[in-house]
Every structure is written in C-alpha cells, then in structure tokens.
Amino acid sequence: MASVTLDFENENFLELVSEDGLIILAKGLGLDRLFMKFLKLHSDPRNLVLVIGSSTLYEDHFKNDIAASLSNNIQQIPRSVTNEIPAKEREELYLKGGVLFVTSRILVVDMLRKVCPVDKVAGILVYNCHRVTDSSSEAFILRLYREGNKTGFIKGFSDCPEHFTTGFCQLERIMRNLFVKNVYLWPRFHAVVNSSLERHQPDVIELRQQMTPSMTAIQHSVLEIMKACVRELKETNSLLESDEITIDNCLGKGFEQIIKIQFDPVWNQLSHKTRQLVYDLKMLKTLLYFLTQYDCVTFYSYLLSLRSNKKGSPAFSEHSPWVFMPAVNTLFVKARERVYGEEEASGTKSKYFVESLSLEESPKWNLLSMILREVRDDKKNREEKIIIKEEENKGMNEDSNETHLQVDGGILIVANDERTCYQLRQYLSEGGKSLLERQYTRLLGDKNTVDVNALPKEMQKKLQSKKGKNPPPAKKAKVIEEDNTLTDKPDEENEEDMFSEDIFQNFEIPLTEKLTVEASKQLDADSEYFELLHDPILIHSFNSSKNTYNFTRVLHSFKPSVVILYDADIKLTRQIEIFKATRREIPLKVYFLVYDSSVEEQMYLDSIKREKQAFQQLIQQKAHMVIPADREGRGTGNTLLQRGSGRGEENGKSTSTRKAGGATKQEETRPIVIVDMREFRSSLPSMIHKRGIDIIPLTIEVGDYILTPDICIERKSVSDLIGSLNSGRLYNQVKAMTQHYQKPILLIEFEEGKPFSLQSIVAVSSDVSSQNVASKLVLLTIHFPKLRILWCPTPHFAAELFEELKAGQAQPDPSTAATIGGEVMETREDVTIKEKKPTYNSSIENFLLKLPGVNFKNYRYIMNEVKDMQELVSLSEKGLEKILGNDTNAQLLWNALHTKQSLTHSSSLKSKKRNFI
C-alpha cells in the first residue's frame, strides 16, 4: 500500500515524535496512516513498545499492512499478547522486544506480577485514547508504568474530537491520565491540511434527489410528532436542561449521550410517561432512518410491527401522548399508499394482488441507474477516443496501454449497512419491481395468493401451521398486517439488528451477476463484488464492521475510477480525499447522492458542524489550559502517583516521621489484597491500588477479593447480580464462601452516574414475589446467616470500604487462598499445590448449628473430628467435652441427643405465651 506522504502527515508525525503528547485528528484524516508510521518506527527487537486500547480488528489491520511492507527495513512484525498465551511465554515475548499489542487486563496482571519488565519498556502507544477515563484499565496501566519507568514515552492517538468536549474539563482529565502535557489538534480546516488536500481533489458531482410526495409527508409527520414529544418532555420534567433537548439534537448521533447525561442519575425516579417519551423519540428517529434507507415495503412492515405492539413493545401504547395526533394518521396513510397506491389505500378494492400493487421505488434507485448509464456511456466514448488516438500514434504503445488502464477502473458503491447493500445488489441484478414484489411476498403478502414454495423454509412452516385453522373460504383476502418478522424494539444502540435474519437471506444469484472469487478474497468481507454490463462493480457497507479502516483497504485494493456514495458520511468523504491525494495518478470521480431537504442531509451537515464546534472548543481550552510542571510524572510531584488515603495511617498503625526509616517501614507494612484474575475487567482493582493497597493477582475459586484470612468478598454489578440470582449461581458462590471463610461478604456495586437503587420508584411494590430481586436477596440472607452485604454506589466507595475492613487485620496468605476450592494454584513460578482444604455439607452444617451447645465457633471441631451423625450420638459427654473444649456446651449437646423430649412441655409453654397476649 505504498503511497505518497502528505505534508500535514509529515508535520504531525514530526511534532509527535519530538515530544510526548496527545494528537487529535478530524475523522477520516488518516489516523491509521499516522499510527502505522509509529509502529514501523518502533518495530525493532532492541526496543520494547506496548500498544493498548486497540481492538483485534485494528490489530489485524495494522499487522497485515506492516507485513506487506517488510522491505522498508522492518525487522519484526508486531505481535499480539492475549490470555491464551501462558505467563512464561508472555515473559519471553516481553524480553524479545519489538511492538506488542497487549490486552489491558493481561498487561495489568503482568505488571503487578512482574512478568512484564516495566523498567525495560521504551514506551506505550495508546490507541483510541479518548476512552482513557479515571477508572479505566488503560489509566491503571499508565499509572503502573510511570511508577516503574520515569524515562519512557507515552503517546495518545484519537480521531473523535467530540469525546473530549463531553463533560467538565474532559480534555484536561484525559491528558492527566495519559501523563502528557502536549495536545496537537488537526481539524479539517487546518491550513496545512487544506493545502495538502486541495491540490489533488477528486471530481465530485453532488446529486440532490427530491423525495416523493409520500416520503415528504411522512417525514413532516414524524418531525411533528417528535416536536410534540420534546415539548411534552420539557413540560413533564422542569429540572431538565431544555437547551440540550431540541429537535436538531434528537436527530444527531449524540442524542443518546445527551439523554444519558440528563436522565441516567435519576432514571429510577422518572415517571413511566417520561420513560415512554424517551423511548418514543428513539423509535421515531429510527423511523426517519428507515424512510430514506430502505424500501417502501420494509418501512411499512416495520411501522405495522410497532402498531401491533407485539412482545411487550411500548410503541404506540395508550401512554404515548401523541398517538391521537392527526400526524399519526397521516403517517400510516402515506406509508400504506407507497405500497398499495392511493386507490387501494382508500379501501375501494376488496383484494390485493402482487400484480395490482403500487410499490413505490426508492428515488435513489433510479438516480443510481442513471449514474451507471452515464459512467458506461462516458467509458465507451473515452474508449473510442483512445482507439482513434492509437490508430494515429501506433508507435506509442506504452502511453496507450497506460491510458487504457486508467479507463478500466472499477465502480465502487458505498452504502451504510449490509441490508442496503443487499437491496442495491438485488436491484442491479433483477430490477426494482421484482425486488419490491419479493419484499412484499416476504413481509406483507397475502397467504392465499402467494406461492408457498417461493418463500423461505421458516416462512413456509409458519404458513403451514396457520393453514390448519381452516379460515372460511367466503372471506376476502386480507393483507397480513399483524404477523411480520420484524423485531419489537428499535433500540438505537442495536439498529443493525432491527430485522430477523430470515428476511435477508441470500437467494440464488442471477445470471447477470458474475462473482469473482479471487478478487473477493483480496477485498473486504463486507463487500459484494460482481460485474454488470461488463463493468466491475463493488458494493461496500461501511458500518457493518467495527473496523472503520476497511474502506481505505478497499480503495487501495480495488482502485476504483468511480465512487458512488449512496449514503453520506463525513469519514468516507475524507478517506476518499486522502486516497486521491496519495494516489494522484488514478483519475477518480465521486458521485454524492443525498435527498434534498431531508433529515439525511441535515444529519450529515450536523455531523460536520458538531466536529467543527468541538475543535473550536478544544482550541480555546488549549489556549487557556494551565499544565503542572510534573504532568508527565517523571519526577515525584505528580499527585496521581501518590498512593494512599492521605490519613497518615496504614494498616491501622500510625508511623512516626521522627524515627529514621519510617517511610521504609511504612512501605514494608503496606496492606495487600488478593484479587481474582477475572476481576481486572472492572475498575475496582485500580481504585484499591490507588488507595495504597498492594494487589496480588491470583486465580482463586472462591470469592473475588480476599482481604484477610477470614474475609472473602464476592463482587456483583447490578446486571450480574440479577443474572446470578436467576440462574442460582450466586447461591453456590455464597455457599462456597460460607464453607471456607468466617466472614463471607457480598459486594453489590452500582455504576458511577447510575441511580443507587435496584429498582425504580415506579416499580416498588409491597407484595412479596419470588421473581423480585429484593425478595431473593432476603431469602439468601435467611439461608446464610453469616453473609453480609455491602452496598457501594461507586468503585471509589468500595475501595474505601476495603481499606476500612482491613484496618488492624492480618494479611491474607496467597498459598492458602489458591488451594481453597481447587487444587491448582497459578503463580509466576508455576508452583502446583495439591493440598485441598476440606469442605463440608451445608445441610449438615445448618442442622448442627440448630442443636444446643453448638455455635459458629465450635461446629467445625465436630465436623473435623466426627465422621457422621451415628458417631456423634455414640460419643459420651466427656468425648464431646474433649471435642468442643467446653463442658457446658458438651452437656447441652449430650442432653439434646439423649434426653427424651416431652411434647406436653412445649404445649404448656405455648399456653403460657397465649396468656401473655
């Protein structure tokens, strides 16, 4: 993928190499190209450089590109370090040097267990550093790194400027967690960026397509409903920041973040009406997306699924204040007219057949056909000119071949998701009418007029099962409105799962489509490659994969001469600009398709506006930012590297500063906590370490945190708590803790910024239910009387409780903790201990505790010395005294086992109790 390096790329590379810092690029301005330069720079076995914050998809992308450029003096390809590699092999990988992609959880554990030589790490590259928060694993890694290495570099990379403007002083907080004092901003309007990209711009043709009258009416109706919802939301919640909740923000991608900031802390206090309005706004936004993205049949079928209110969907319920608005009626009528036509929608016809349907085609489909015909005609004209030129200059074979090569570039069509690509593929192969008829047959077709054999197998089973009902033959054919295959809730976070998979099954490939296997292997898996009218066409979906750089790879592999942006996206346009500026010899024409005066156009312009405002805000923050002298943590004055609660007390013992060596003694007596290896996915270990408590990572079978030899803690988030109670897993975990530890504790940890409550105020009921979480917790505490529950609103609060519980207590033993509940202990030296602590039957244990003379202090003596109940009964009173160590308890137990109990005595007691009432 060798290409020209642009001026602004050289400049931002040089400034980041010279000094540590955080670089923020605009979306699509080649963050992967910049990061690749640093990977190539440090791919040397003499240096050990760690990469954190990168996903597996990005790792494969970077490693493949570096492997393709081995000729550039690259001695070693970066490798990945995961939990599948044993500790000894990971230690050898660290010592070999080079660039290593390491998952955050594994790197934290390796640093704490001294598997990773922190002092030998040359530096750390933080990808997607906008995710580095105070409680993240990446922040914990950087803090451990700076504690053990004062000379290594730290460099952060991000192309999400909006994330740095969310919250109070977010940029400064991220820089503090990264231990950097420099921030480099590279927006699209930067002078150097402008001069680099404007020299070699592609030939852009913007085509503004008018929506049909029905689509315009639907869009107007949905916007009117959204305005009513926003107005009702403001009136219902007077404390809401009304400036943030607007129609423009509701249409943008940051709407979910605004809702989260506004409502998450008080979500349990909101009324049902407010929650319904929030859900309605998300659902209406999805409707607008479907209107311009999918065909008329899919949109109408989805609309019917909302009205049918299946599977508990709250859409179109009586709680929604906008259900009876005139705009709702217009919405349904116009959506139906797009499928059946105005005459059929009015109900004048008694029966609907596929042959008589209106089935309004998407306007963009016709526009796409016009573009393809124009490209074909343009190519034909150029080929004729080349033939004439070749005849005139027969001796210039090389130039003619080169020109011919440029003319033969392919056509790249880029759409938003896989379903849109599927529809475009079917449209180009068989036409719009056939596609819509097939969609109607699947989603809305009449059971009595559809060929069952043409349907998918699952649909055939559904229809065959319903045929058994034998409907009266005299009734008119009815369009299926209630039965559909769409899902119930249009969650914005899971928009790509709106449809069930059987709708979008791939059917038999038509004869007009010729798949190229070799080309498809080289190109992205999210693309559809085929030939139409002798022109190679590649259809690519840019939102189907989390790797946003797949589109760049497709551009360099396919080398198109024409790119058709079926859906607008700010990142795609800039990646095309970079591609054209670096591949200047390839002629490139870009067709930009957008609906005129539509929400689609508004969302695209709004994304550009939000990014520009974010950069302007960051520029102002950078100009007025006050940075401490020791922000990088290379000295001793950085507050983030100062551990402890600041109370001057460690482990319950105060250290006198008058005595020499007091600090050394304090370090030697630093408390420790044993933490299960799986717990490093959470932020609690980081908070514990920050309070001055050393952490020992260990694979333990019982509990998550071992504070003392007697205290074992099982941590549960709210979602994990509900799942564990429902599955019965929590019962077994508490049972194991009760068997092996004197003080078992259940820690219920709530998310920071979330309400400190298990259920909302609206859902609170005085009825006792077996399905209620609180009821299950009560039953758990009744069954295990020794269990204690800690309620923690944040991980910071939980770490403070840990410190209080450890005050003045003995330190836990890692060897003992590892043997409890299992036979294998995982340590750095790979020591295997097969000594297993005896476990007890909880039923027998509970029975013994109910006997006179037996308590929590002596019941284990009985279970260790006595084989079964028969042996216990056969023991004499002196034998029991020898086991229990107390003559009074032994006498009480012996009498209970050998004295005949009188029922009349108990009845007399009951009669006495009745006399007192």
Backbone hydrogen bonds, N-H to C=O, Kabsch-Sander energy under -0.5 kcal/mol:
donor,donor_aa,acceptor,acceptor_aa,energy
4,V,582,T,-1.4
6,L,4,V,-0.5
10,N,6,L,-2.0
11,E,7,D,-2.1
12,N,8,F,-2.4
13,F,9,E,-1.7
14,L,10,N,-2.2
15,E,11,E,-2.1
16,L,12,N,-1.4
17,V,13,F,-1.9
18,S,14,L,-1.8
19,E,15,E,-1.1
21,G,154,I,-0.7
22,L,182,N,-2.4
23,I,156,G,-2.2
24,I,184,Y,-3.0
25,L,23,I,-0.5
25,L,158,S,-2.4
26,A,186,W,-1.8
29,L,26,A,-1.8
34,L,30,G,-1.9
35,F,31,L,-2.6
36,M,32,D,-2.1
37,K,33,R,-1.4
38,F,34,L,-1.3
39,L,35,F,-2.0
40,K,36,M,-2.4
41,L,37,K,-2.2
42,H,38,F,-1.8
43,S,39,L,-0.5
43,S,40,K,-0.6
44,D,42,H,-2.6
47,N,44,D,-2.1
48,L,120,K,-0.5
49,V,47,N,-0.6
49,V,98,G,-2.6
50,L,123,G,-2.1
51,V,100,L,-2.6
52,I,125,L,-2.2
59,E,55,S,-2.2
60,D,56,T,-2.4
61,H,57,L,-1.9
62,F,58,Y,-2.6
63,K,59,E,-2.7
64,N,60,D,-2.3
65,D,61,H,-1.7
66,I,62,F,-2.2
67,A,63,K,-2.5
68,A,64,N,-1.5
69,S,65,D,-0.5
69,S,66,I,-1.1
70,L,67,A,-0.8
72,N,69,S,-1.5
73,N,71,S,-1.1
74,I,70,L,-0.9
75,Q,43,S,-1.0
75,Q,73,N,-0.7
76,Q,43,S,-0.7
79,R,99,V,-1.9
81,V,101,F,-3.3
82,T,80,S,-0.5
85,I,82,T,-1.3
90,R,86,P,-2.2
91,E,87,A,-2.1
92,E,88,K,-1.8
93,L,89,E,-2.2
94,Y,90,R,-2.2
95,L,91,E,-1.7
96,K,92,E,-1.3
97,G,93,L,-0.8
97,G,94,Y,-0.8
98,G,44,D,-1.0
98,G,47,N,-4.2
100,L,49,V,-2.4
101,F,79,R,-3.3
102,V,51,V,-2.2
102,V,100,L,-0.7
103,T,81,V,-1.5
107,L,103,T,-2.3
108,V,104,S,-2.1
109,V,105,R,-1.8
110,D,106,I,-2.6
111,M,107,L,-2.2
112,L,108,V,-2.2
113,R,109,V,-2.1
114,K,111,M,-0.8
115,V,110,D,-2.0
116,C,110,D,-1.5
118,V,116,C,-1.5
120,K,117,P,-1.4
121,V,118,V,-1.2
122,A,48,L,-2.5
122,A,120,K,-0.5
123,G,48,L,-1.0
124,I,153,F,-2.2
125,L,50,L,-2.9
126,V,124,I,-0.5
126,V,155,K,-3.1
127,Y,52,I,-2.7
127,Y,125,L,-0.7
128,N,157,F,-0.7
129,C,126,V,-0.5
129,C,157,F,-2.3
131,R,128,N,-1.8
132,V,129,C,-1.6
133,T,131,R,-1.1
136,S,133,T,-1.1
140,F,136,S,-1.5
141,I,137,S,-2.2
142,L,138,E,-2.3
143,R,139,A,-1.9
144,L,140,F,-2.3
145,Y,141,I,-2.5
146,R,142,L,-2.4
147,E,143,R,-1.7
148,G,144,L,-1.5
149,N,145,Y,-1.6
153,F,122,A,-1.8
155,K,124,I,-2.0
156,G,21,G,-2.3
157,F,126,V,-2.4
158,S,23,I,-1.4
163,H,160,C,-1.0
164,F,160,C,-0.5
164,F,161,P,-1.0
165,T,162,E,-1.2
166,T,163,H,-0.5
167,G,165,T,-0.6
169,C,167,G,-0.6
170,Q,167,G,-0.6
171,L,164,F,-0.8
173,R,169,C,-2.1
174,I,170,Q,-2.3
175,M,171,L,-2.3
176,R,172,E,-2.0
177,N,173,R,-2.1
178,L,174,I,-1.9
179,F,175,M,-0.8
179,F,176,R,-0.5
180,V,175,M,-1.9
184,Y,22,L,-3.1
185,L,183,V,-0.5
186,W,24,I,-2.5
190,H,187,P,-1.4
194,N,190,H,-2.7
195,S,191,A,-2.3
196,S,192,V,-1.8
197,L,193,V,-2.1
198,E,194,N,-2.5
199,R,195,S,-0.6
200,H,197,L,-0.5
201,Q,198,E,-0.6
203,D,588,L,-2.4
204,V,202,P,-1.1
205,I,590,V,-3.2
206,E,204,V,-0.5
207,L,205,I,-0.6
207,L,592,F,-3.1
208,R,206,E,-0.6
209,Q,207,L,-0.7
209,Q,594,V,-2.6
216,T,212,T,-2.5
217,A,213,P,-2.3
218,I,214,S,-2.4
219,Q,215,M,-2.7
220,H,216,T,-2.4
221,S,217,A,-2.1
222,V,218,I,-2.5
223,L,219,Q,-2.3
224,E,220,H,-1.9
225,I,221,S,-2.1
226,M,222,V,-2.4
227,K,223,L,-2.1
228,A,224,E,-1.7
229,C,225,I,-2.1
230,V,226,M,-2.6
231,R,227,K,-2.4
232,E,228,A,-2.4
233,L,229,C,-2.5
234,K,230,V,-2.0
235,E,231,R,-1.9
236,T,232,E,-2.2
237,N,233,L,-1.6
238,S,236,T,-0.6
240,L,237,N,-1.1
242,S,240,L,-1.3
244,E,241,E,-1.3
245,I,241,E,-0.9
246,T,244,E,-1.2
250,C,246,T,-2.1
251,L,247,I,-1.6
252,G,248,D,-1.0
255,F,252,G,-1.1
258,I,254,G,-1.9
259,I,255,F,-2.5
260,K,256,E,-2.4
261,I,257,Q,-2.3
262,Q,258,I,-2.2
263,F,259,I,-2.8
264,D,260,K,-1.7
266,V,263,F,-0.8
267,W,264,D,-1.2
269,Q,266,V,-1.3
270,L,266,V,-0.6
270,L,267,W,-0.9
275,R,271,S,-1.9
276,Q,272,H,-2.3
277,L,273,K,-2.0
278,V,274,T,-2.1
279,Y,275,R,-2.3
280,D,276,Q,-2.5
281,L,277,L,-2.2
282,K,278,V,-1.6
283,M,279,Y,-2.4
284,L,280,D,-2.8
285,K,281,L,-2.0
286,T,282,K,-1.8
287,L,283,M,-1.8
288,L,284,L,-1.9
289,Y,285,K,-1.7
290,F,286,T,-2.5
291,L,287,L,-1.9
292,T,288,L,-1.2
293,Q,289,Y,-1.4
294,Y,290,F,-2.1
296,C,360,E,-0.6
299,F,295,D,-2.0
300,Y,296,C,-2.3
301,S,297,V,-2.4
302,Y,298,T,-2.2
303,L,299,F,-2.2
304,L,300,Y,-2.2
305,S,301,S,-1.9
306,L,302,Y,-1.5
307,R,303,L,-1.7
308,S,304,L,-2.3
309,N,305,S,-0.7
309,N,306,L,-0.6
310,K,305,S,-0.8
312,G,309,N,-0.6
313,S,310,K,-1.3
317,S,314,P,-1.1
320,S,317,S,-1.3
323,V,320,S,-1.2
325,M,322,W,-1.7
328,V,325,M,-1.1
329,N,325,M,-0.9
330,T,326,P,-2.0
331,L,327,A,-2.2
332,F,328,V,-1.9
333,V,329,N,-2.5
334,K,330,T,-2.5
335,A,331,L,-1.7
336,R,332,F,-2.1
337,E,333,V,-2.2
338,R,334,K,-1.5
339,V,335,A,-0.5
339,V,336,R,-1.0
340,Y,336,R,-2.9
341,G,337,E,-1.7
344,E,340,Y,-0.6
345,A,341,G,-2.4
346,S,342,E,-1.3
347,G,344,E,-1.5
348,T,343,E,-1.3
353,F,351,K,-0.5
356,S,353,F,-0.9
357,L,354,V,-1.0
358,S,339,V,-1.2
359,L,339,V,-2.1
360,E,338,R,-3.2
365,W,362,S,-1.4
366,N,362,S,-0.9
367,L,363,P,-1.7
368,L,364,K,-2.5
369,S,365,W,-2.1
370,M,366,N,-2.1
371,I,367,L,-2.0
372,L,368,L,-2.3
373,R,369,S,-2.3
374,E,370,M,-2.3
375,V,371,I,-2.7
376,R,372,L,-2.3
377,D,373,R,-2.7
378,D,374,E,-2.6
379,K,375,V,-2.3
380,K,376,R,-2.2
381,N,377,D,-2.3
382,R,378,D,-2.1
383,E,379,K,-2.4
384,E,380,K,-2.0
385,K,381,N,-1.9
386,I,382,R,-2.3
387,I,383,E,-2.3
388,I,384,E,-2.0
389,K,385,K,-2.4
390,E,386,I,-2.8
391,E,387,I,-1.9
392,E,388,I,-1.7
393,N,389,K,-2.5
396,M,393,N,-1.0
397,N,395,G,-1.4
400,S,396,M,-1.6
401,N,397,N,-2.5
402,E,398,E,-2.3
403,T,399,D,-2.5
404,H,400,S,-2.6
405,L,401,N,-2.2
406,Q,402,E,-1.9
407,V,403,T,-1.9
408,D,404,H,-1.4
409,G,406,Q,-1.1
410,G,559,K,-0.5
411,I,536,P,-2.7
412,L,562,V,-3.0
413,I,411,I,-0.6
413,I,538,L,-3.2
414,V,412,L,-0.5
414,V,564,I,-2.8
415,A,413,I,-0.5
415,A,540,H,-2.7
421,C,417,D,-1.8
422,Y,418,E,-2.4
423,Q,419,R,-2.1
424,L,420,T,-2.4
425,R,421,C,-2.4
426,Q,422,Y,-2.4
427,Y,423,Q,-2.6
428,L,424,L,-2.6
429,S,425,R,-1.3
430,E,426,Q,-2.8
431,G,426,Q,-0.6
431,G,427,Y,-1.6
435,L,431,G,-1.6
436,L,432,G,-2.5
437,E,433,K,-2.3
438,R,434,S,-2.0
439,Q,435,L,-2.3
440,Y,436,L,-2.7
441,T,437,E,-2.3
442,R,438,R,-1.9
443,L,439,Q,-2.4
444,L,440,Y,-2.0
445,G,440,Y,-2.3
449,T,446,D,-0.9
450,V,446,D,-0.7
452,V,450,V,-0.7
454,A,451,D,-1.2
455,L,452,V,-1.6
460,Q,456,P,-2.2
461,K,457,K,-2.2
462,K,458,E,-1.8
463,L,459,M,-2.4
464,Q,460,Q,-2.7
465,S,461,K,-2.2
466,K,462,K,-1.5
467,K,463,L,-1.5
468,G,464,Q,-0.7
469,K,466,K,-1.4
470,N,467,K,-1.8
475,K,472,P,-1.1
480,I,444,L,-0.9
481,E,479,V,-0.6
484,N,482,E,-0.7
487,T,498,M,-1.9
491,D,489,K,-1.7
494,N,491,D,-1.4
495,E,492,E,-0.9
497,D,494,N,-1.6
498,M,495,E,-1.2
500,S,485,T,-1.1
503,I,500,S,-1.3
504,F,500,S,-0.5
504,F,501,E,-0.6
505,Q,502,D,-0.8
513,E,510,P,-1.4
514,K,512,T,-0.5
515,L,513,E,-0.6
517,V,515,L,-0.7
520,S,516,T,-2.1
521,K,517,V,-1.7
522,Q,518,E,-1.3
523,L,519,A,-1.7
527,S,524,D,-1.3
528,E,539,I,-3.3
529,Y,527,S,-0.5
530,F,528,E,-0.5
530,F,537,I,-2.5
532,L,535,D,-2.0
535,D,532,L,-1.6
537,I,530,F,-2.8
538,L,411,I,-2.7
539,I,528,E,-3.2
540,H,413,I,-3.0
540,H,538,L,-0.6
541,S,526,D,-1.4
542,F,415,A,-2.0
542,F,540,H,-0.6
543,N,416,N,-1.6
548,T,546,K,-1.1
550,N,547,N,-1.4
553,R,549,Y,-1.6
554,V,550,N,-2.3
555,L,551,F,-2.3
556,H,552,T,-2.0
557,S,553,R,-2.1
558,F,554,V,-3.0
559,K,555,L,-2.0
561,S,410,G,-2.2
562,V,410,G,-1.7
563,V,589,K,-2.6
564,I,412,L,-3.4
565,L,563,V,-0.6
565,L,591,Y,-3.0
566,Y,414,V,-1.7
566,Y,564,I,-1.3
567,D,414,V,-1.1
573,T,569,D,-1.8
574,R,570,I,-1.4
575,Q,571,K,-1.9
576,I,572,L,-2.2
577,E,573,T,-1.7
578,I,574,R,-2.5
579,F,575,Q,-2.3
580,K,576,I,-2.5
581,A,577,E,-2.4
582,T,578,I,-1.9
583,R,579,F,-1.6
586,I,583,R,-1.3
589,K,561,S,-2.0
590,V,203,D,-2.9
591,Y,563,V,-2.9
592,F,205,I,-2.8
592,F,590,V,-0.5
593,L,565,L,-2.0
593,L,591,Y,-0.7
594,V,207,L,-1.9
596,D,209,Q,-2.7
598,S,595,Y,-1.0
602,Q,598,S,-1.9
603,M,599,V,-2.7
604,Y,600,E,-1.7
605,L,601,E,-2.3
606,D,602,Q,-2.3
607,S,603,M,-1.8
608,I,604,Y,-1.6
609,K,605,L,-2.2
610,R,606,D,-2.7
611,E,607,S,-2.0
612,K,608,I,-2.2
613,Q,609,K,-2.5
614,A,610,R,-2.3
615,F,611,E,-2.3
616,Q,612,K,-2.2
617,Q,613,Q,-2.2
618,L,614,A,-2.3
619,I,615,F,-2.5
620,Q,616,Q,-1.7
621,Q,617,Q,-2.2
622,K,618,L,-2.5
623,A,619,I,-1.7
624,H,620,Q,-1.5
625,M,621,Q,-0.6
625,M,622,K,-0.6
627,I,625,M,-0.6
631,R,628,P,-1.2
633,G,630,D,-1.2
641,L,638,N,-0.9
642,Q,639,T,-1.3
643,R,641,L,-0.8
644,G,690,K,-1.6
645,S,691,R,-0.5
650,E,653,K,-1.7
653,K,650,E,-1.9
655,T,648,G,-0.6
656,S,654,S,-0.5
662,G,659,K,-1.3
665,K,661,G,-1.9
666,Q,662,G,-2.1
667,E,663,A,-1.9
668,E,664,T,-1.9
669,T,665,K,-1.8
670,R,667,E,-1.1
673,V,694,D,-2.1
674,I,706,I,-2.1
675,V,673,V,-0.5
675,V,696,I,-2.0
676,D,704,D,-2.6
677,M,698,L,-1.2
679,E,676,D,-1.6
680,F,677,M,-1.2
681,R,678,R,-1.0
682,S,679,E,-1.6
687,M,683,S,-1.6
688,I,684,L,-2.4
689,H,685,P,-2.4
690,K,686,S,-1.8
691,R,687,M,-1.0
691,R,688,I,-0.7
692,G,689,H,-1.6
693,I,688,I,-1.4
694,D,671,P,-2.7
694,D,692,G,-0.5
696,I,673,V,-2.3
698,L,675,V,-2.4
700,I,698,L,-0.9
701,E,820,I,-0.8
703,G,701,E,-0.5
704,D,713,I,-2.8
705,Y,713,I,-2.2
706,I,674,I,-2.5
707,L,705,Y,-0.6
707,L,711,I,-1.4
708,T,711,I,-1.0
712,C,710,D,-0.6
712,C,743,K,-1.4
713,I,705,Y,-2.9
714,E,745,I,-2.5
715,R,713,I,-0.6
716,K,747,L,-2.9
718,V,749,E,-0.7
721,L,717,S,-2.8
722,I,718,V,-2.1
723,G,719,S,-2.0
724,S,720,D,-2.6
725,L,721,L,-2.3
726,N,722,I,-2.0
727,S,723,G,-2.1
728,G,724,S,-1.2
729,R,724,S,-0.7
730,L,724,S,-1.3
732,N,728,G,-1.3
733,Q,729,R,-2.1
734,V,730,L,-2.7
735,K,731,Y,-2.3
736,A,732,N,-2.1
737,M,733,Q,-2.2
738,T,734,V,-2.5
739,Q,735,K,-1.6
740,H,736,A,-1.3
741,Y,737,M,-2.2
743,K,710,D,-2.6
745,I,712,C,-2.4
746,L,788,R,-3.2
747,L,714,E,-2.7
747,L,745,I,-0.6
748,I,746,L,-0.6
748,I,790,L,-3.0
749,E,716,K,-2.7
749,E,747,L,-0.7
750,F,748,I,-0.5
750,F,792,C,-2.6
754,K,751,E,-1.8
757,S,755,P,-1.9
761,I,268,N,-2.6
762,V,268,N,-0.6
764,V,760,S,-0.5
764,V,761,I,-0.8
769,S,767,D,-0.6
772,N,769,S,-0.9
776,K,772,N,-1.9
777,L,773,V,-2.1
778,V,774,A,-2.1
779,L,775,S,-2.3
780,L,776,K,-1.9
781,T,777,L,-2.2
782,I,778,V,-2.1
783,H,779,L,-2.1
784,F,780,L,-2.0
787,L,784,F,-1.6
788,R,744,P,-1.8
790,L,746,L,-2.9
792,C,748,I,-2.6
792,C,790,L,-0.6
798,A,794,T,-1.7
799,A,795,P,-2.4
800,E,796,H,-1.7
801,L,797,F,-2.0
802,F,798,A,-2.1
803,E,799,A,-1.8
804,E,800,E,-1.8
805,L,801,L,-2.6
806,K,802,F,-1.7
807,A,803,E,-0.6
807,A,804,E,-0.8
809,Q,806,K,-2.2
817,A,813,D,-2.4
818,A,814,P,-2.1
819,T,815,S,-1.2
820,I,816,T,-1.1
822,G,819,T,-1.1
827,T,825,M,-0.7
830,D,827,T,-1.2
833,I,831,V,-0.5
837,K,819,T,-0.5
842,S,840,Y,-0.5
845,E,841,N,-2.3
846,N,842,S,-2.4
847,F,843,S,-2.0
848,L,844,I,-2.5
849,L,845,E,-1.9
850,K,846,N,-0.7
850,K,847,F,-0.8
851,L,848,L,-1.7
854,V,851,L,-1.5
858,N,855,N,-0.6
859,Y,855,N,-1.7
861,Y,858,N,-0.5
862,I,858,N,-1.2
863,M,859,Y,-1.9
864,N,860,R,-1.9
865,E,861,Y,-1.8
866,V,862,I,-2.7
872,L,868,D,-1.6
873,V,869,M,-2.3
874,S,870,Q,-1.5
875,L,871,E,-0.6
875,L,872,L,-0.8
880,L,876,S,-2.1
881,E,877,E,-2.0
882,K,878,K,-2.1
883,I,879,G,-1.5
884,L,880,L,-3.1
885,G,881,E,-2.2
890,A,886,N,-1.8
891,Q,887,D,-2.2
892,L,888,T,-2.2
893,L,889,N,-2.3
894,W,890,A,-2.4
895,N,891,Q,-2.4
896,A,892,L,-1.8
897,L,893,L,-1.6
898,H,894,W,-1.7
899,T,895,N,-2.5
906,S,902,S,-1.0
907,S,903,L,-1.9
908,S,904,T,-2.1
909,L,905,H,-1.7
910,K,906,S,-1.9
911,S,907,S,-2.1
912,K,908,S,-2.2
913,K,909,L,-2.3
914,R,910,K,-2.0
915,N,911,S,-1.5
916,F,912,K,-1.1
917,I,913,K,-0.8
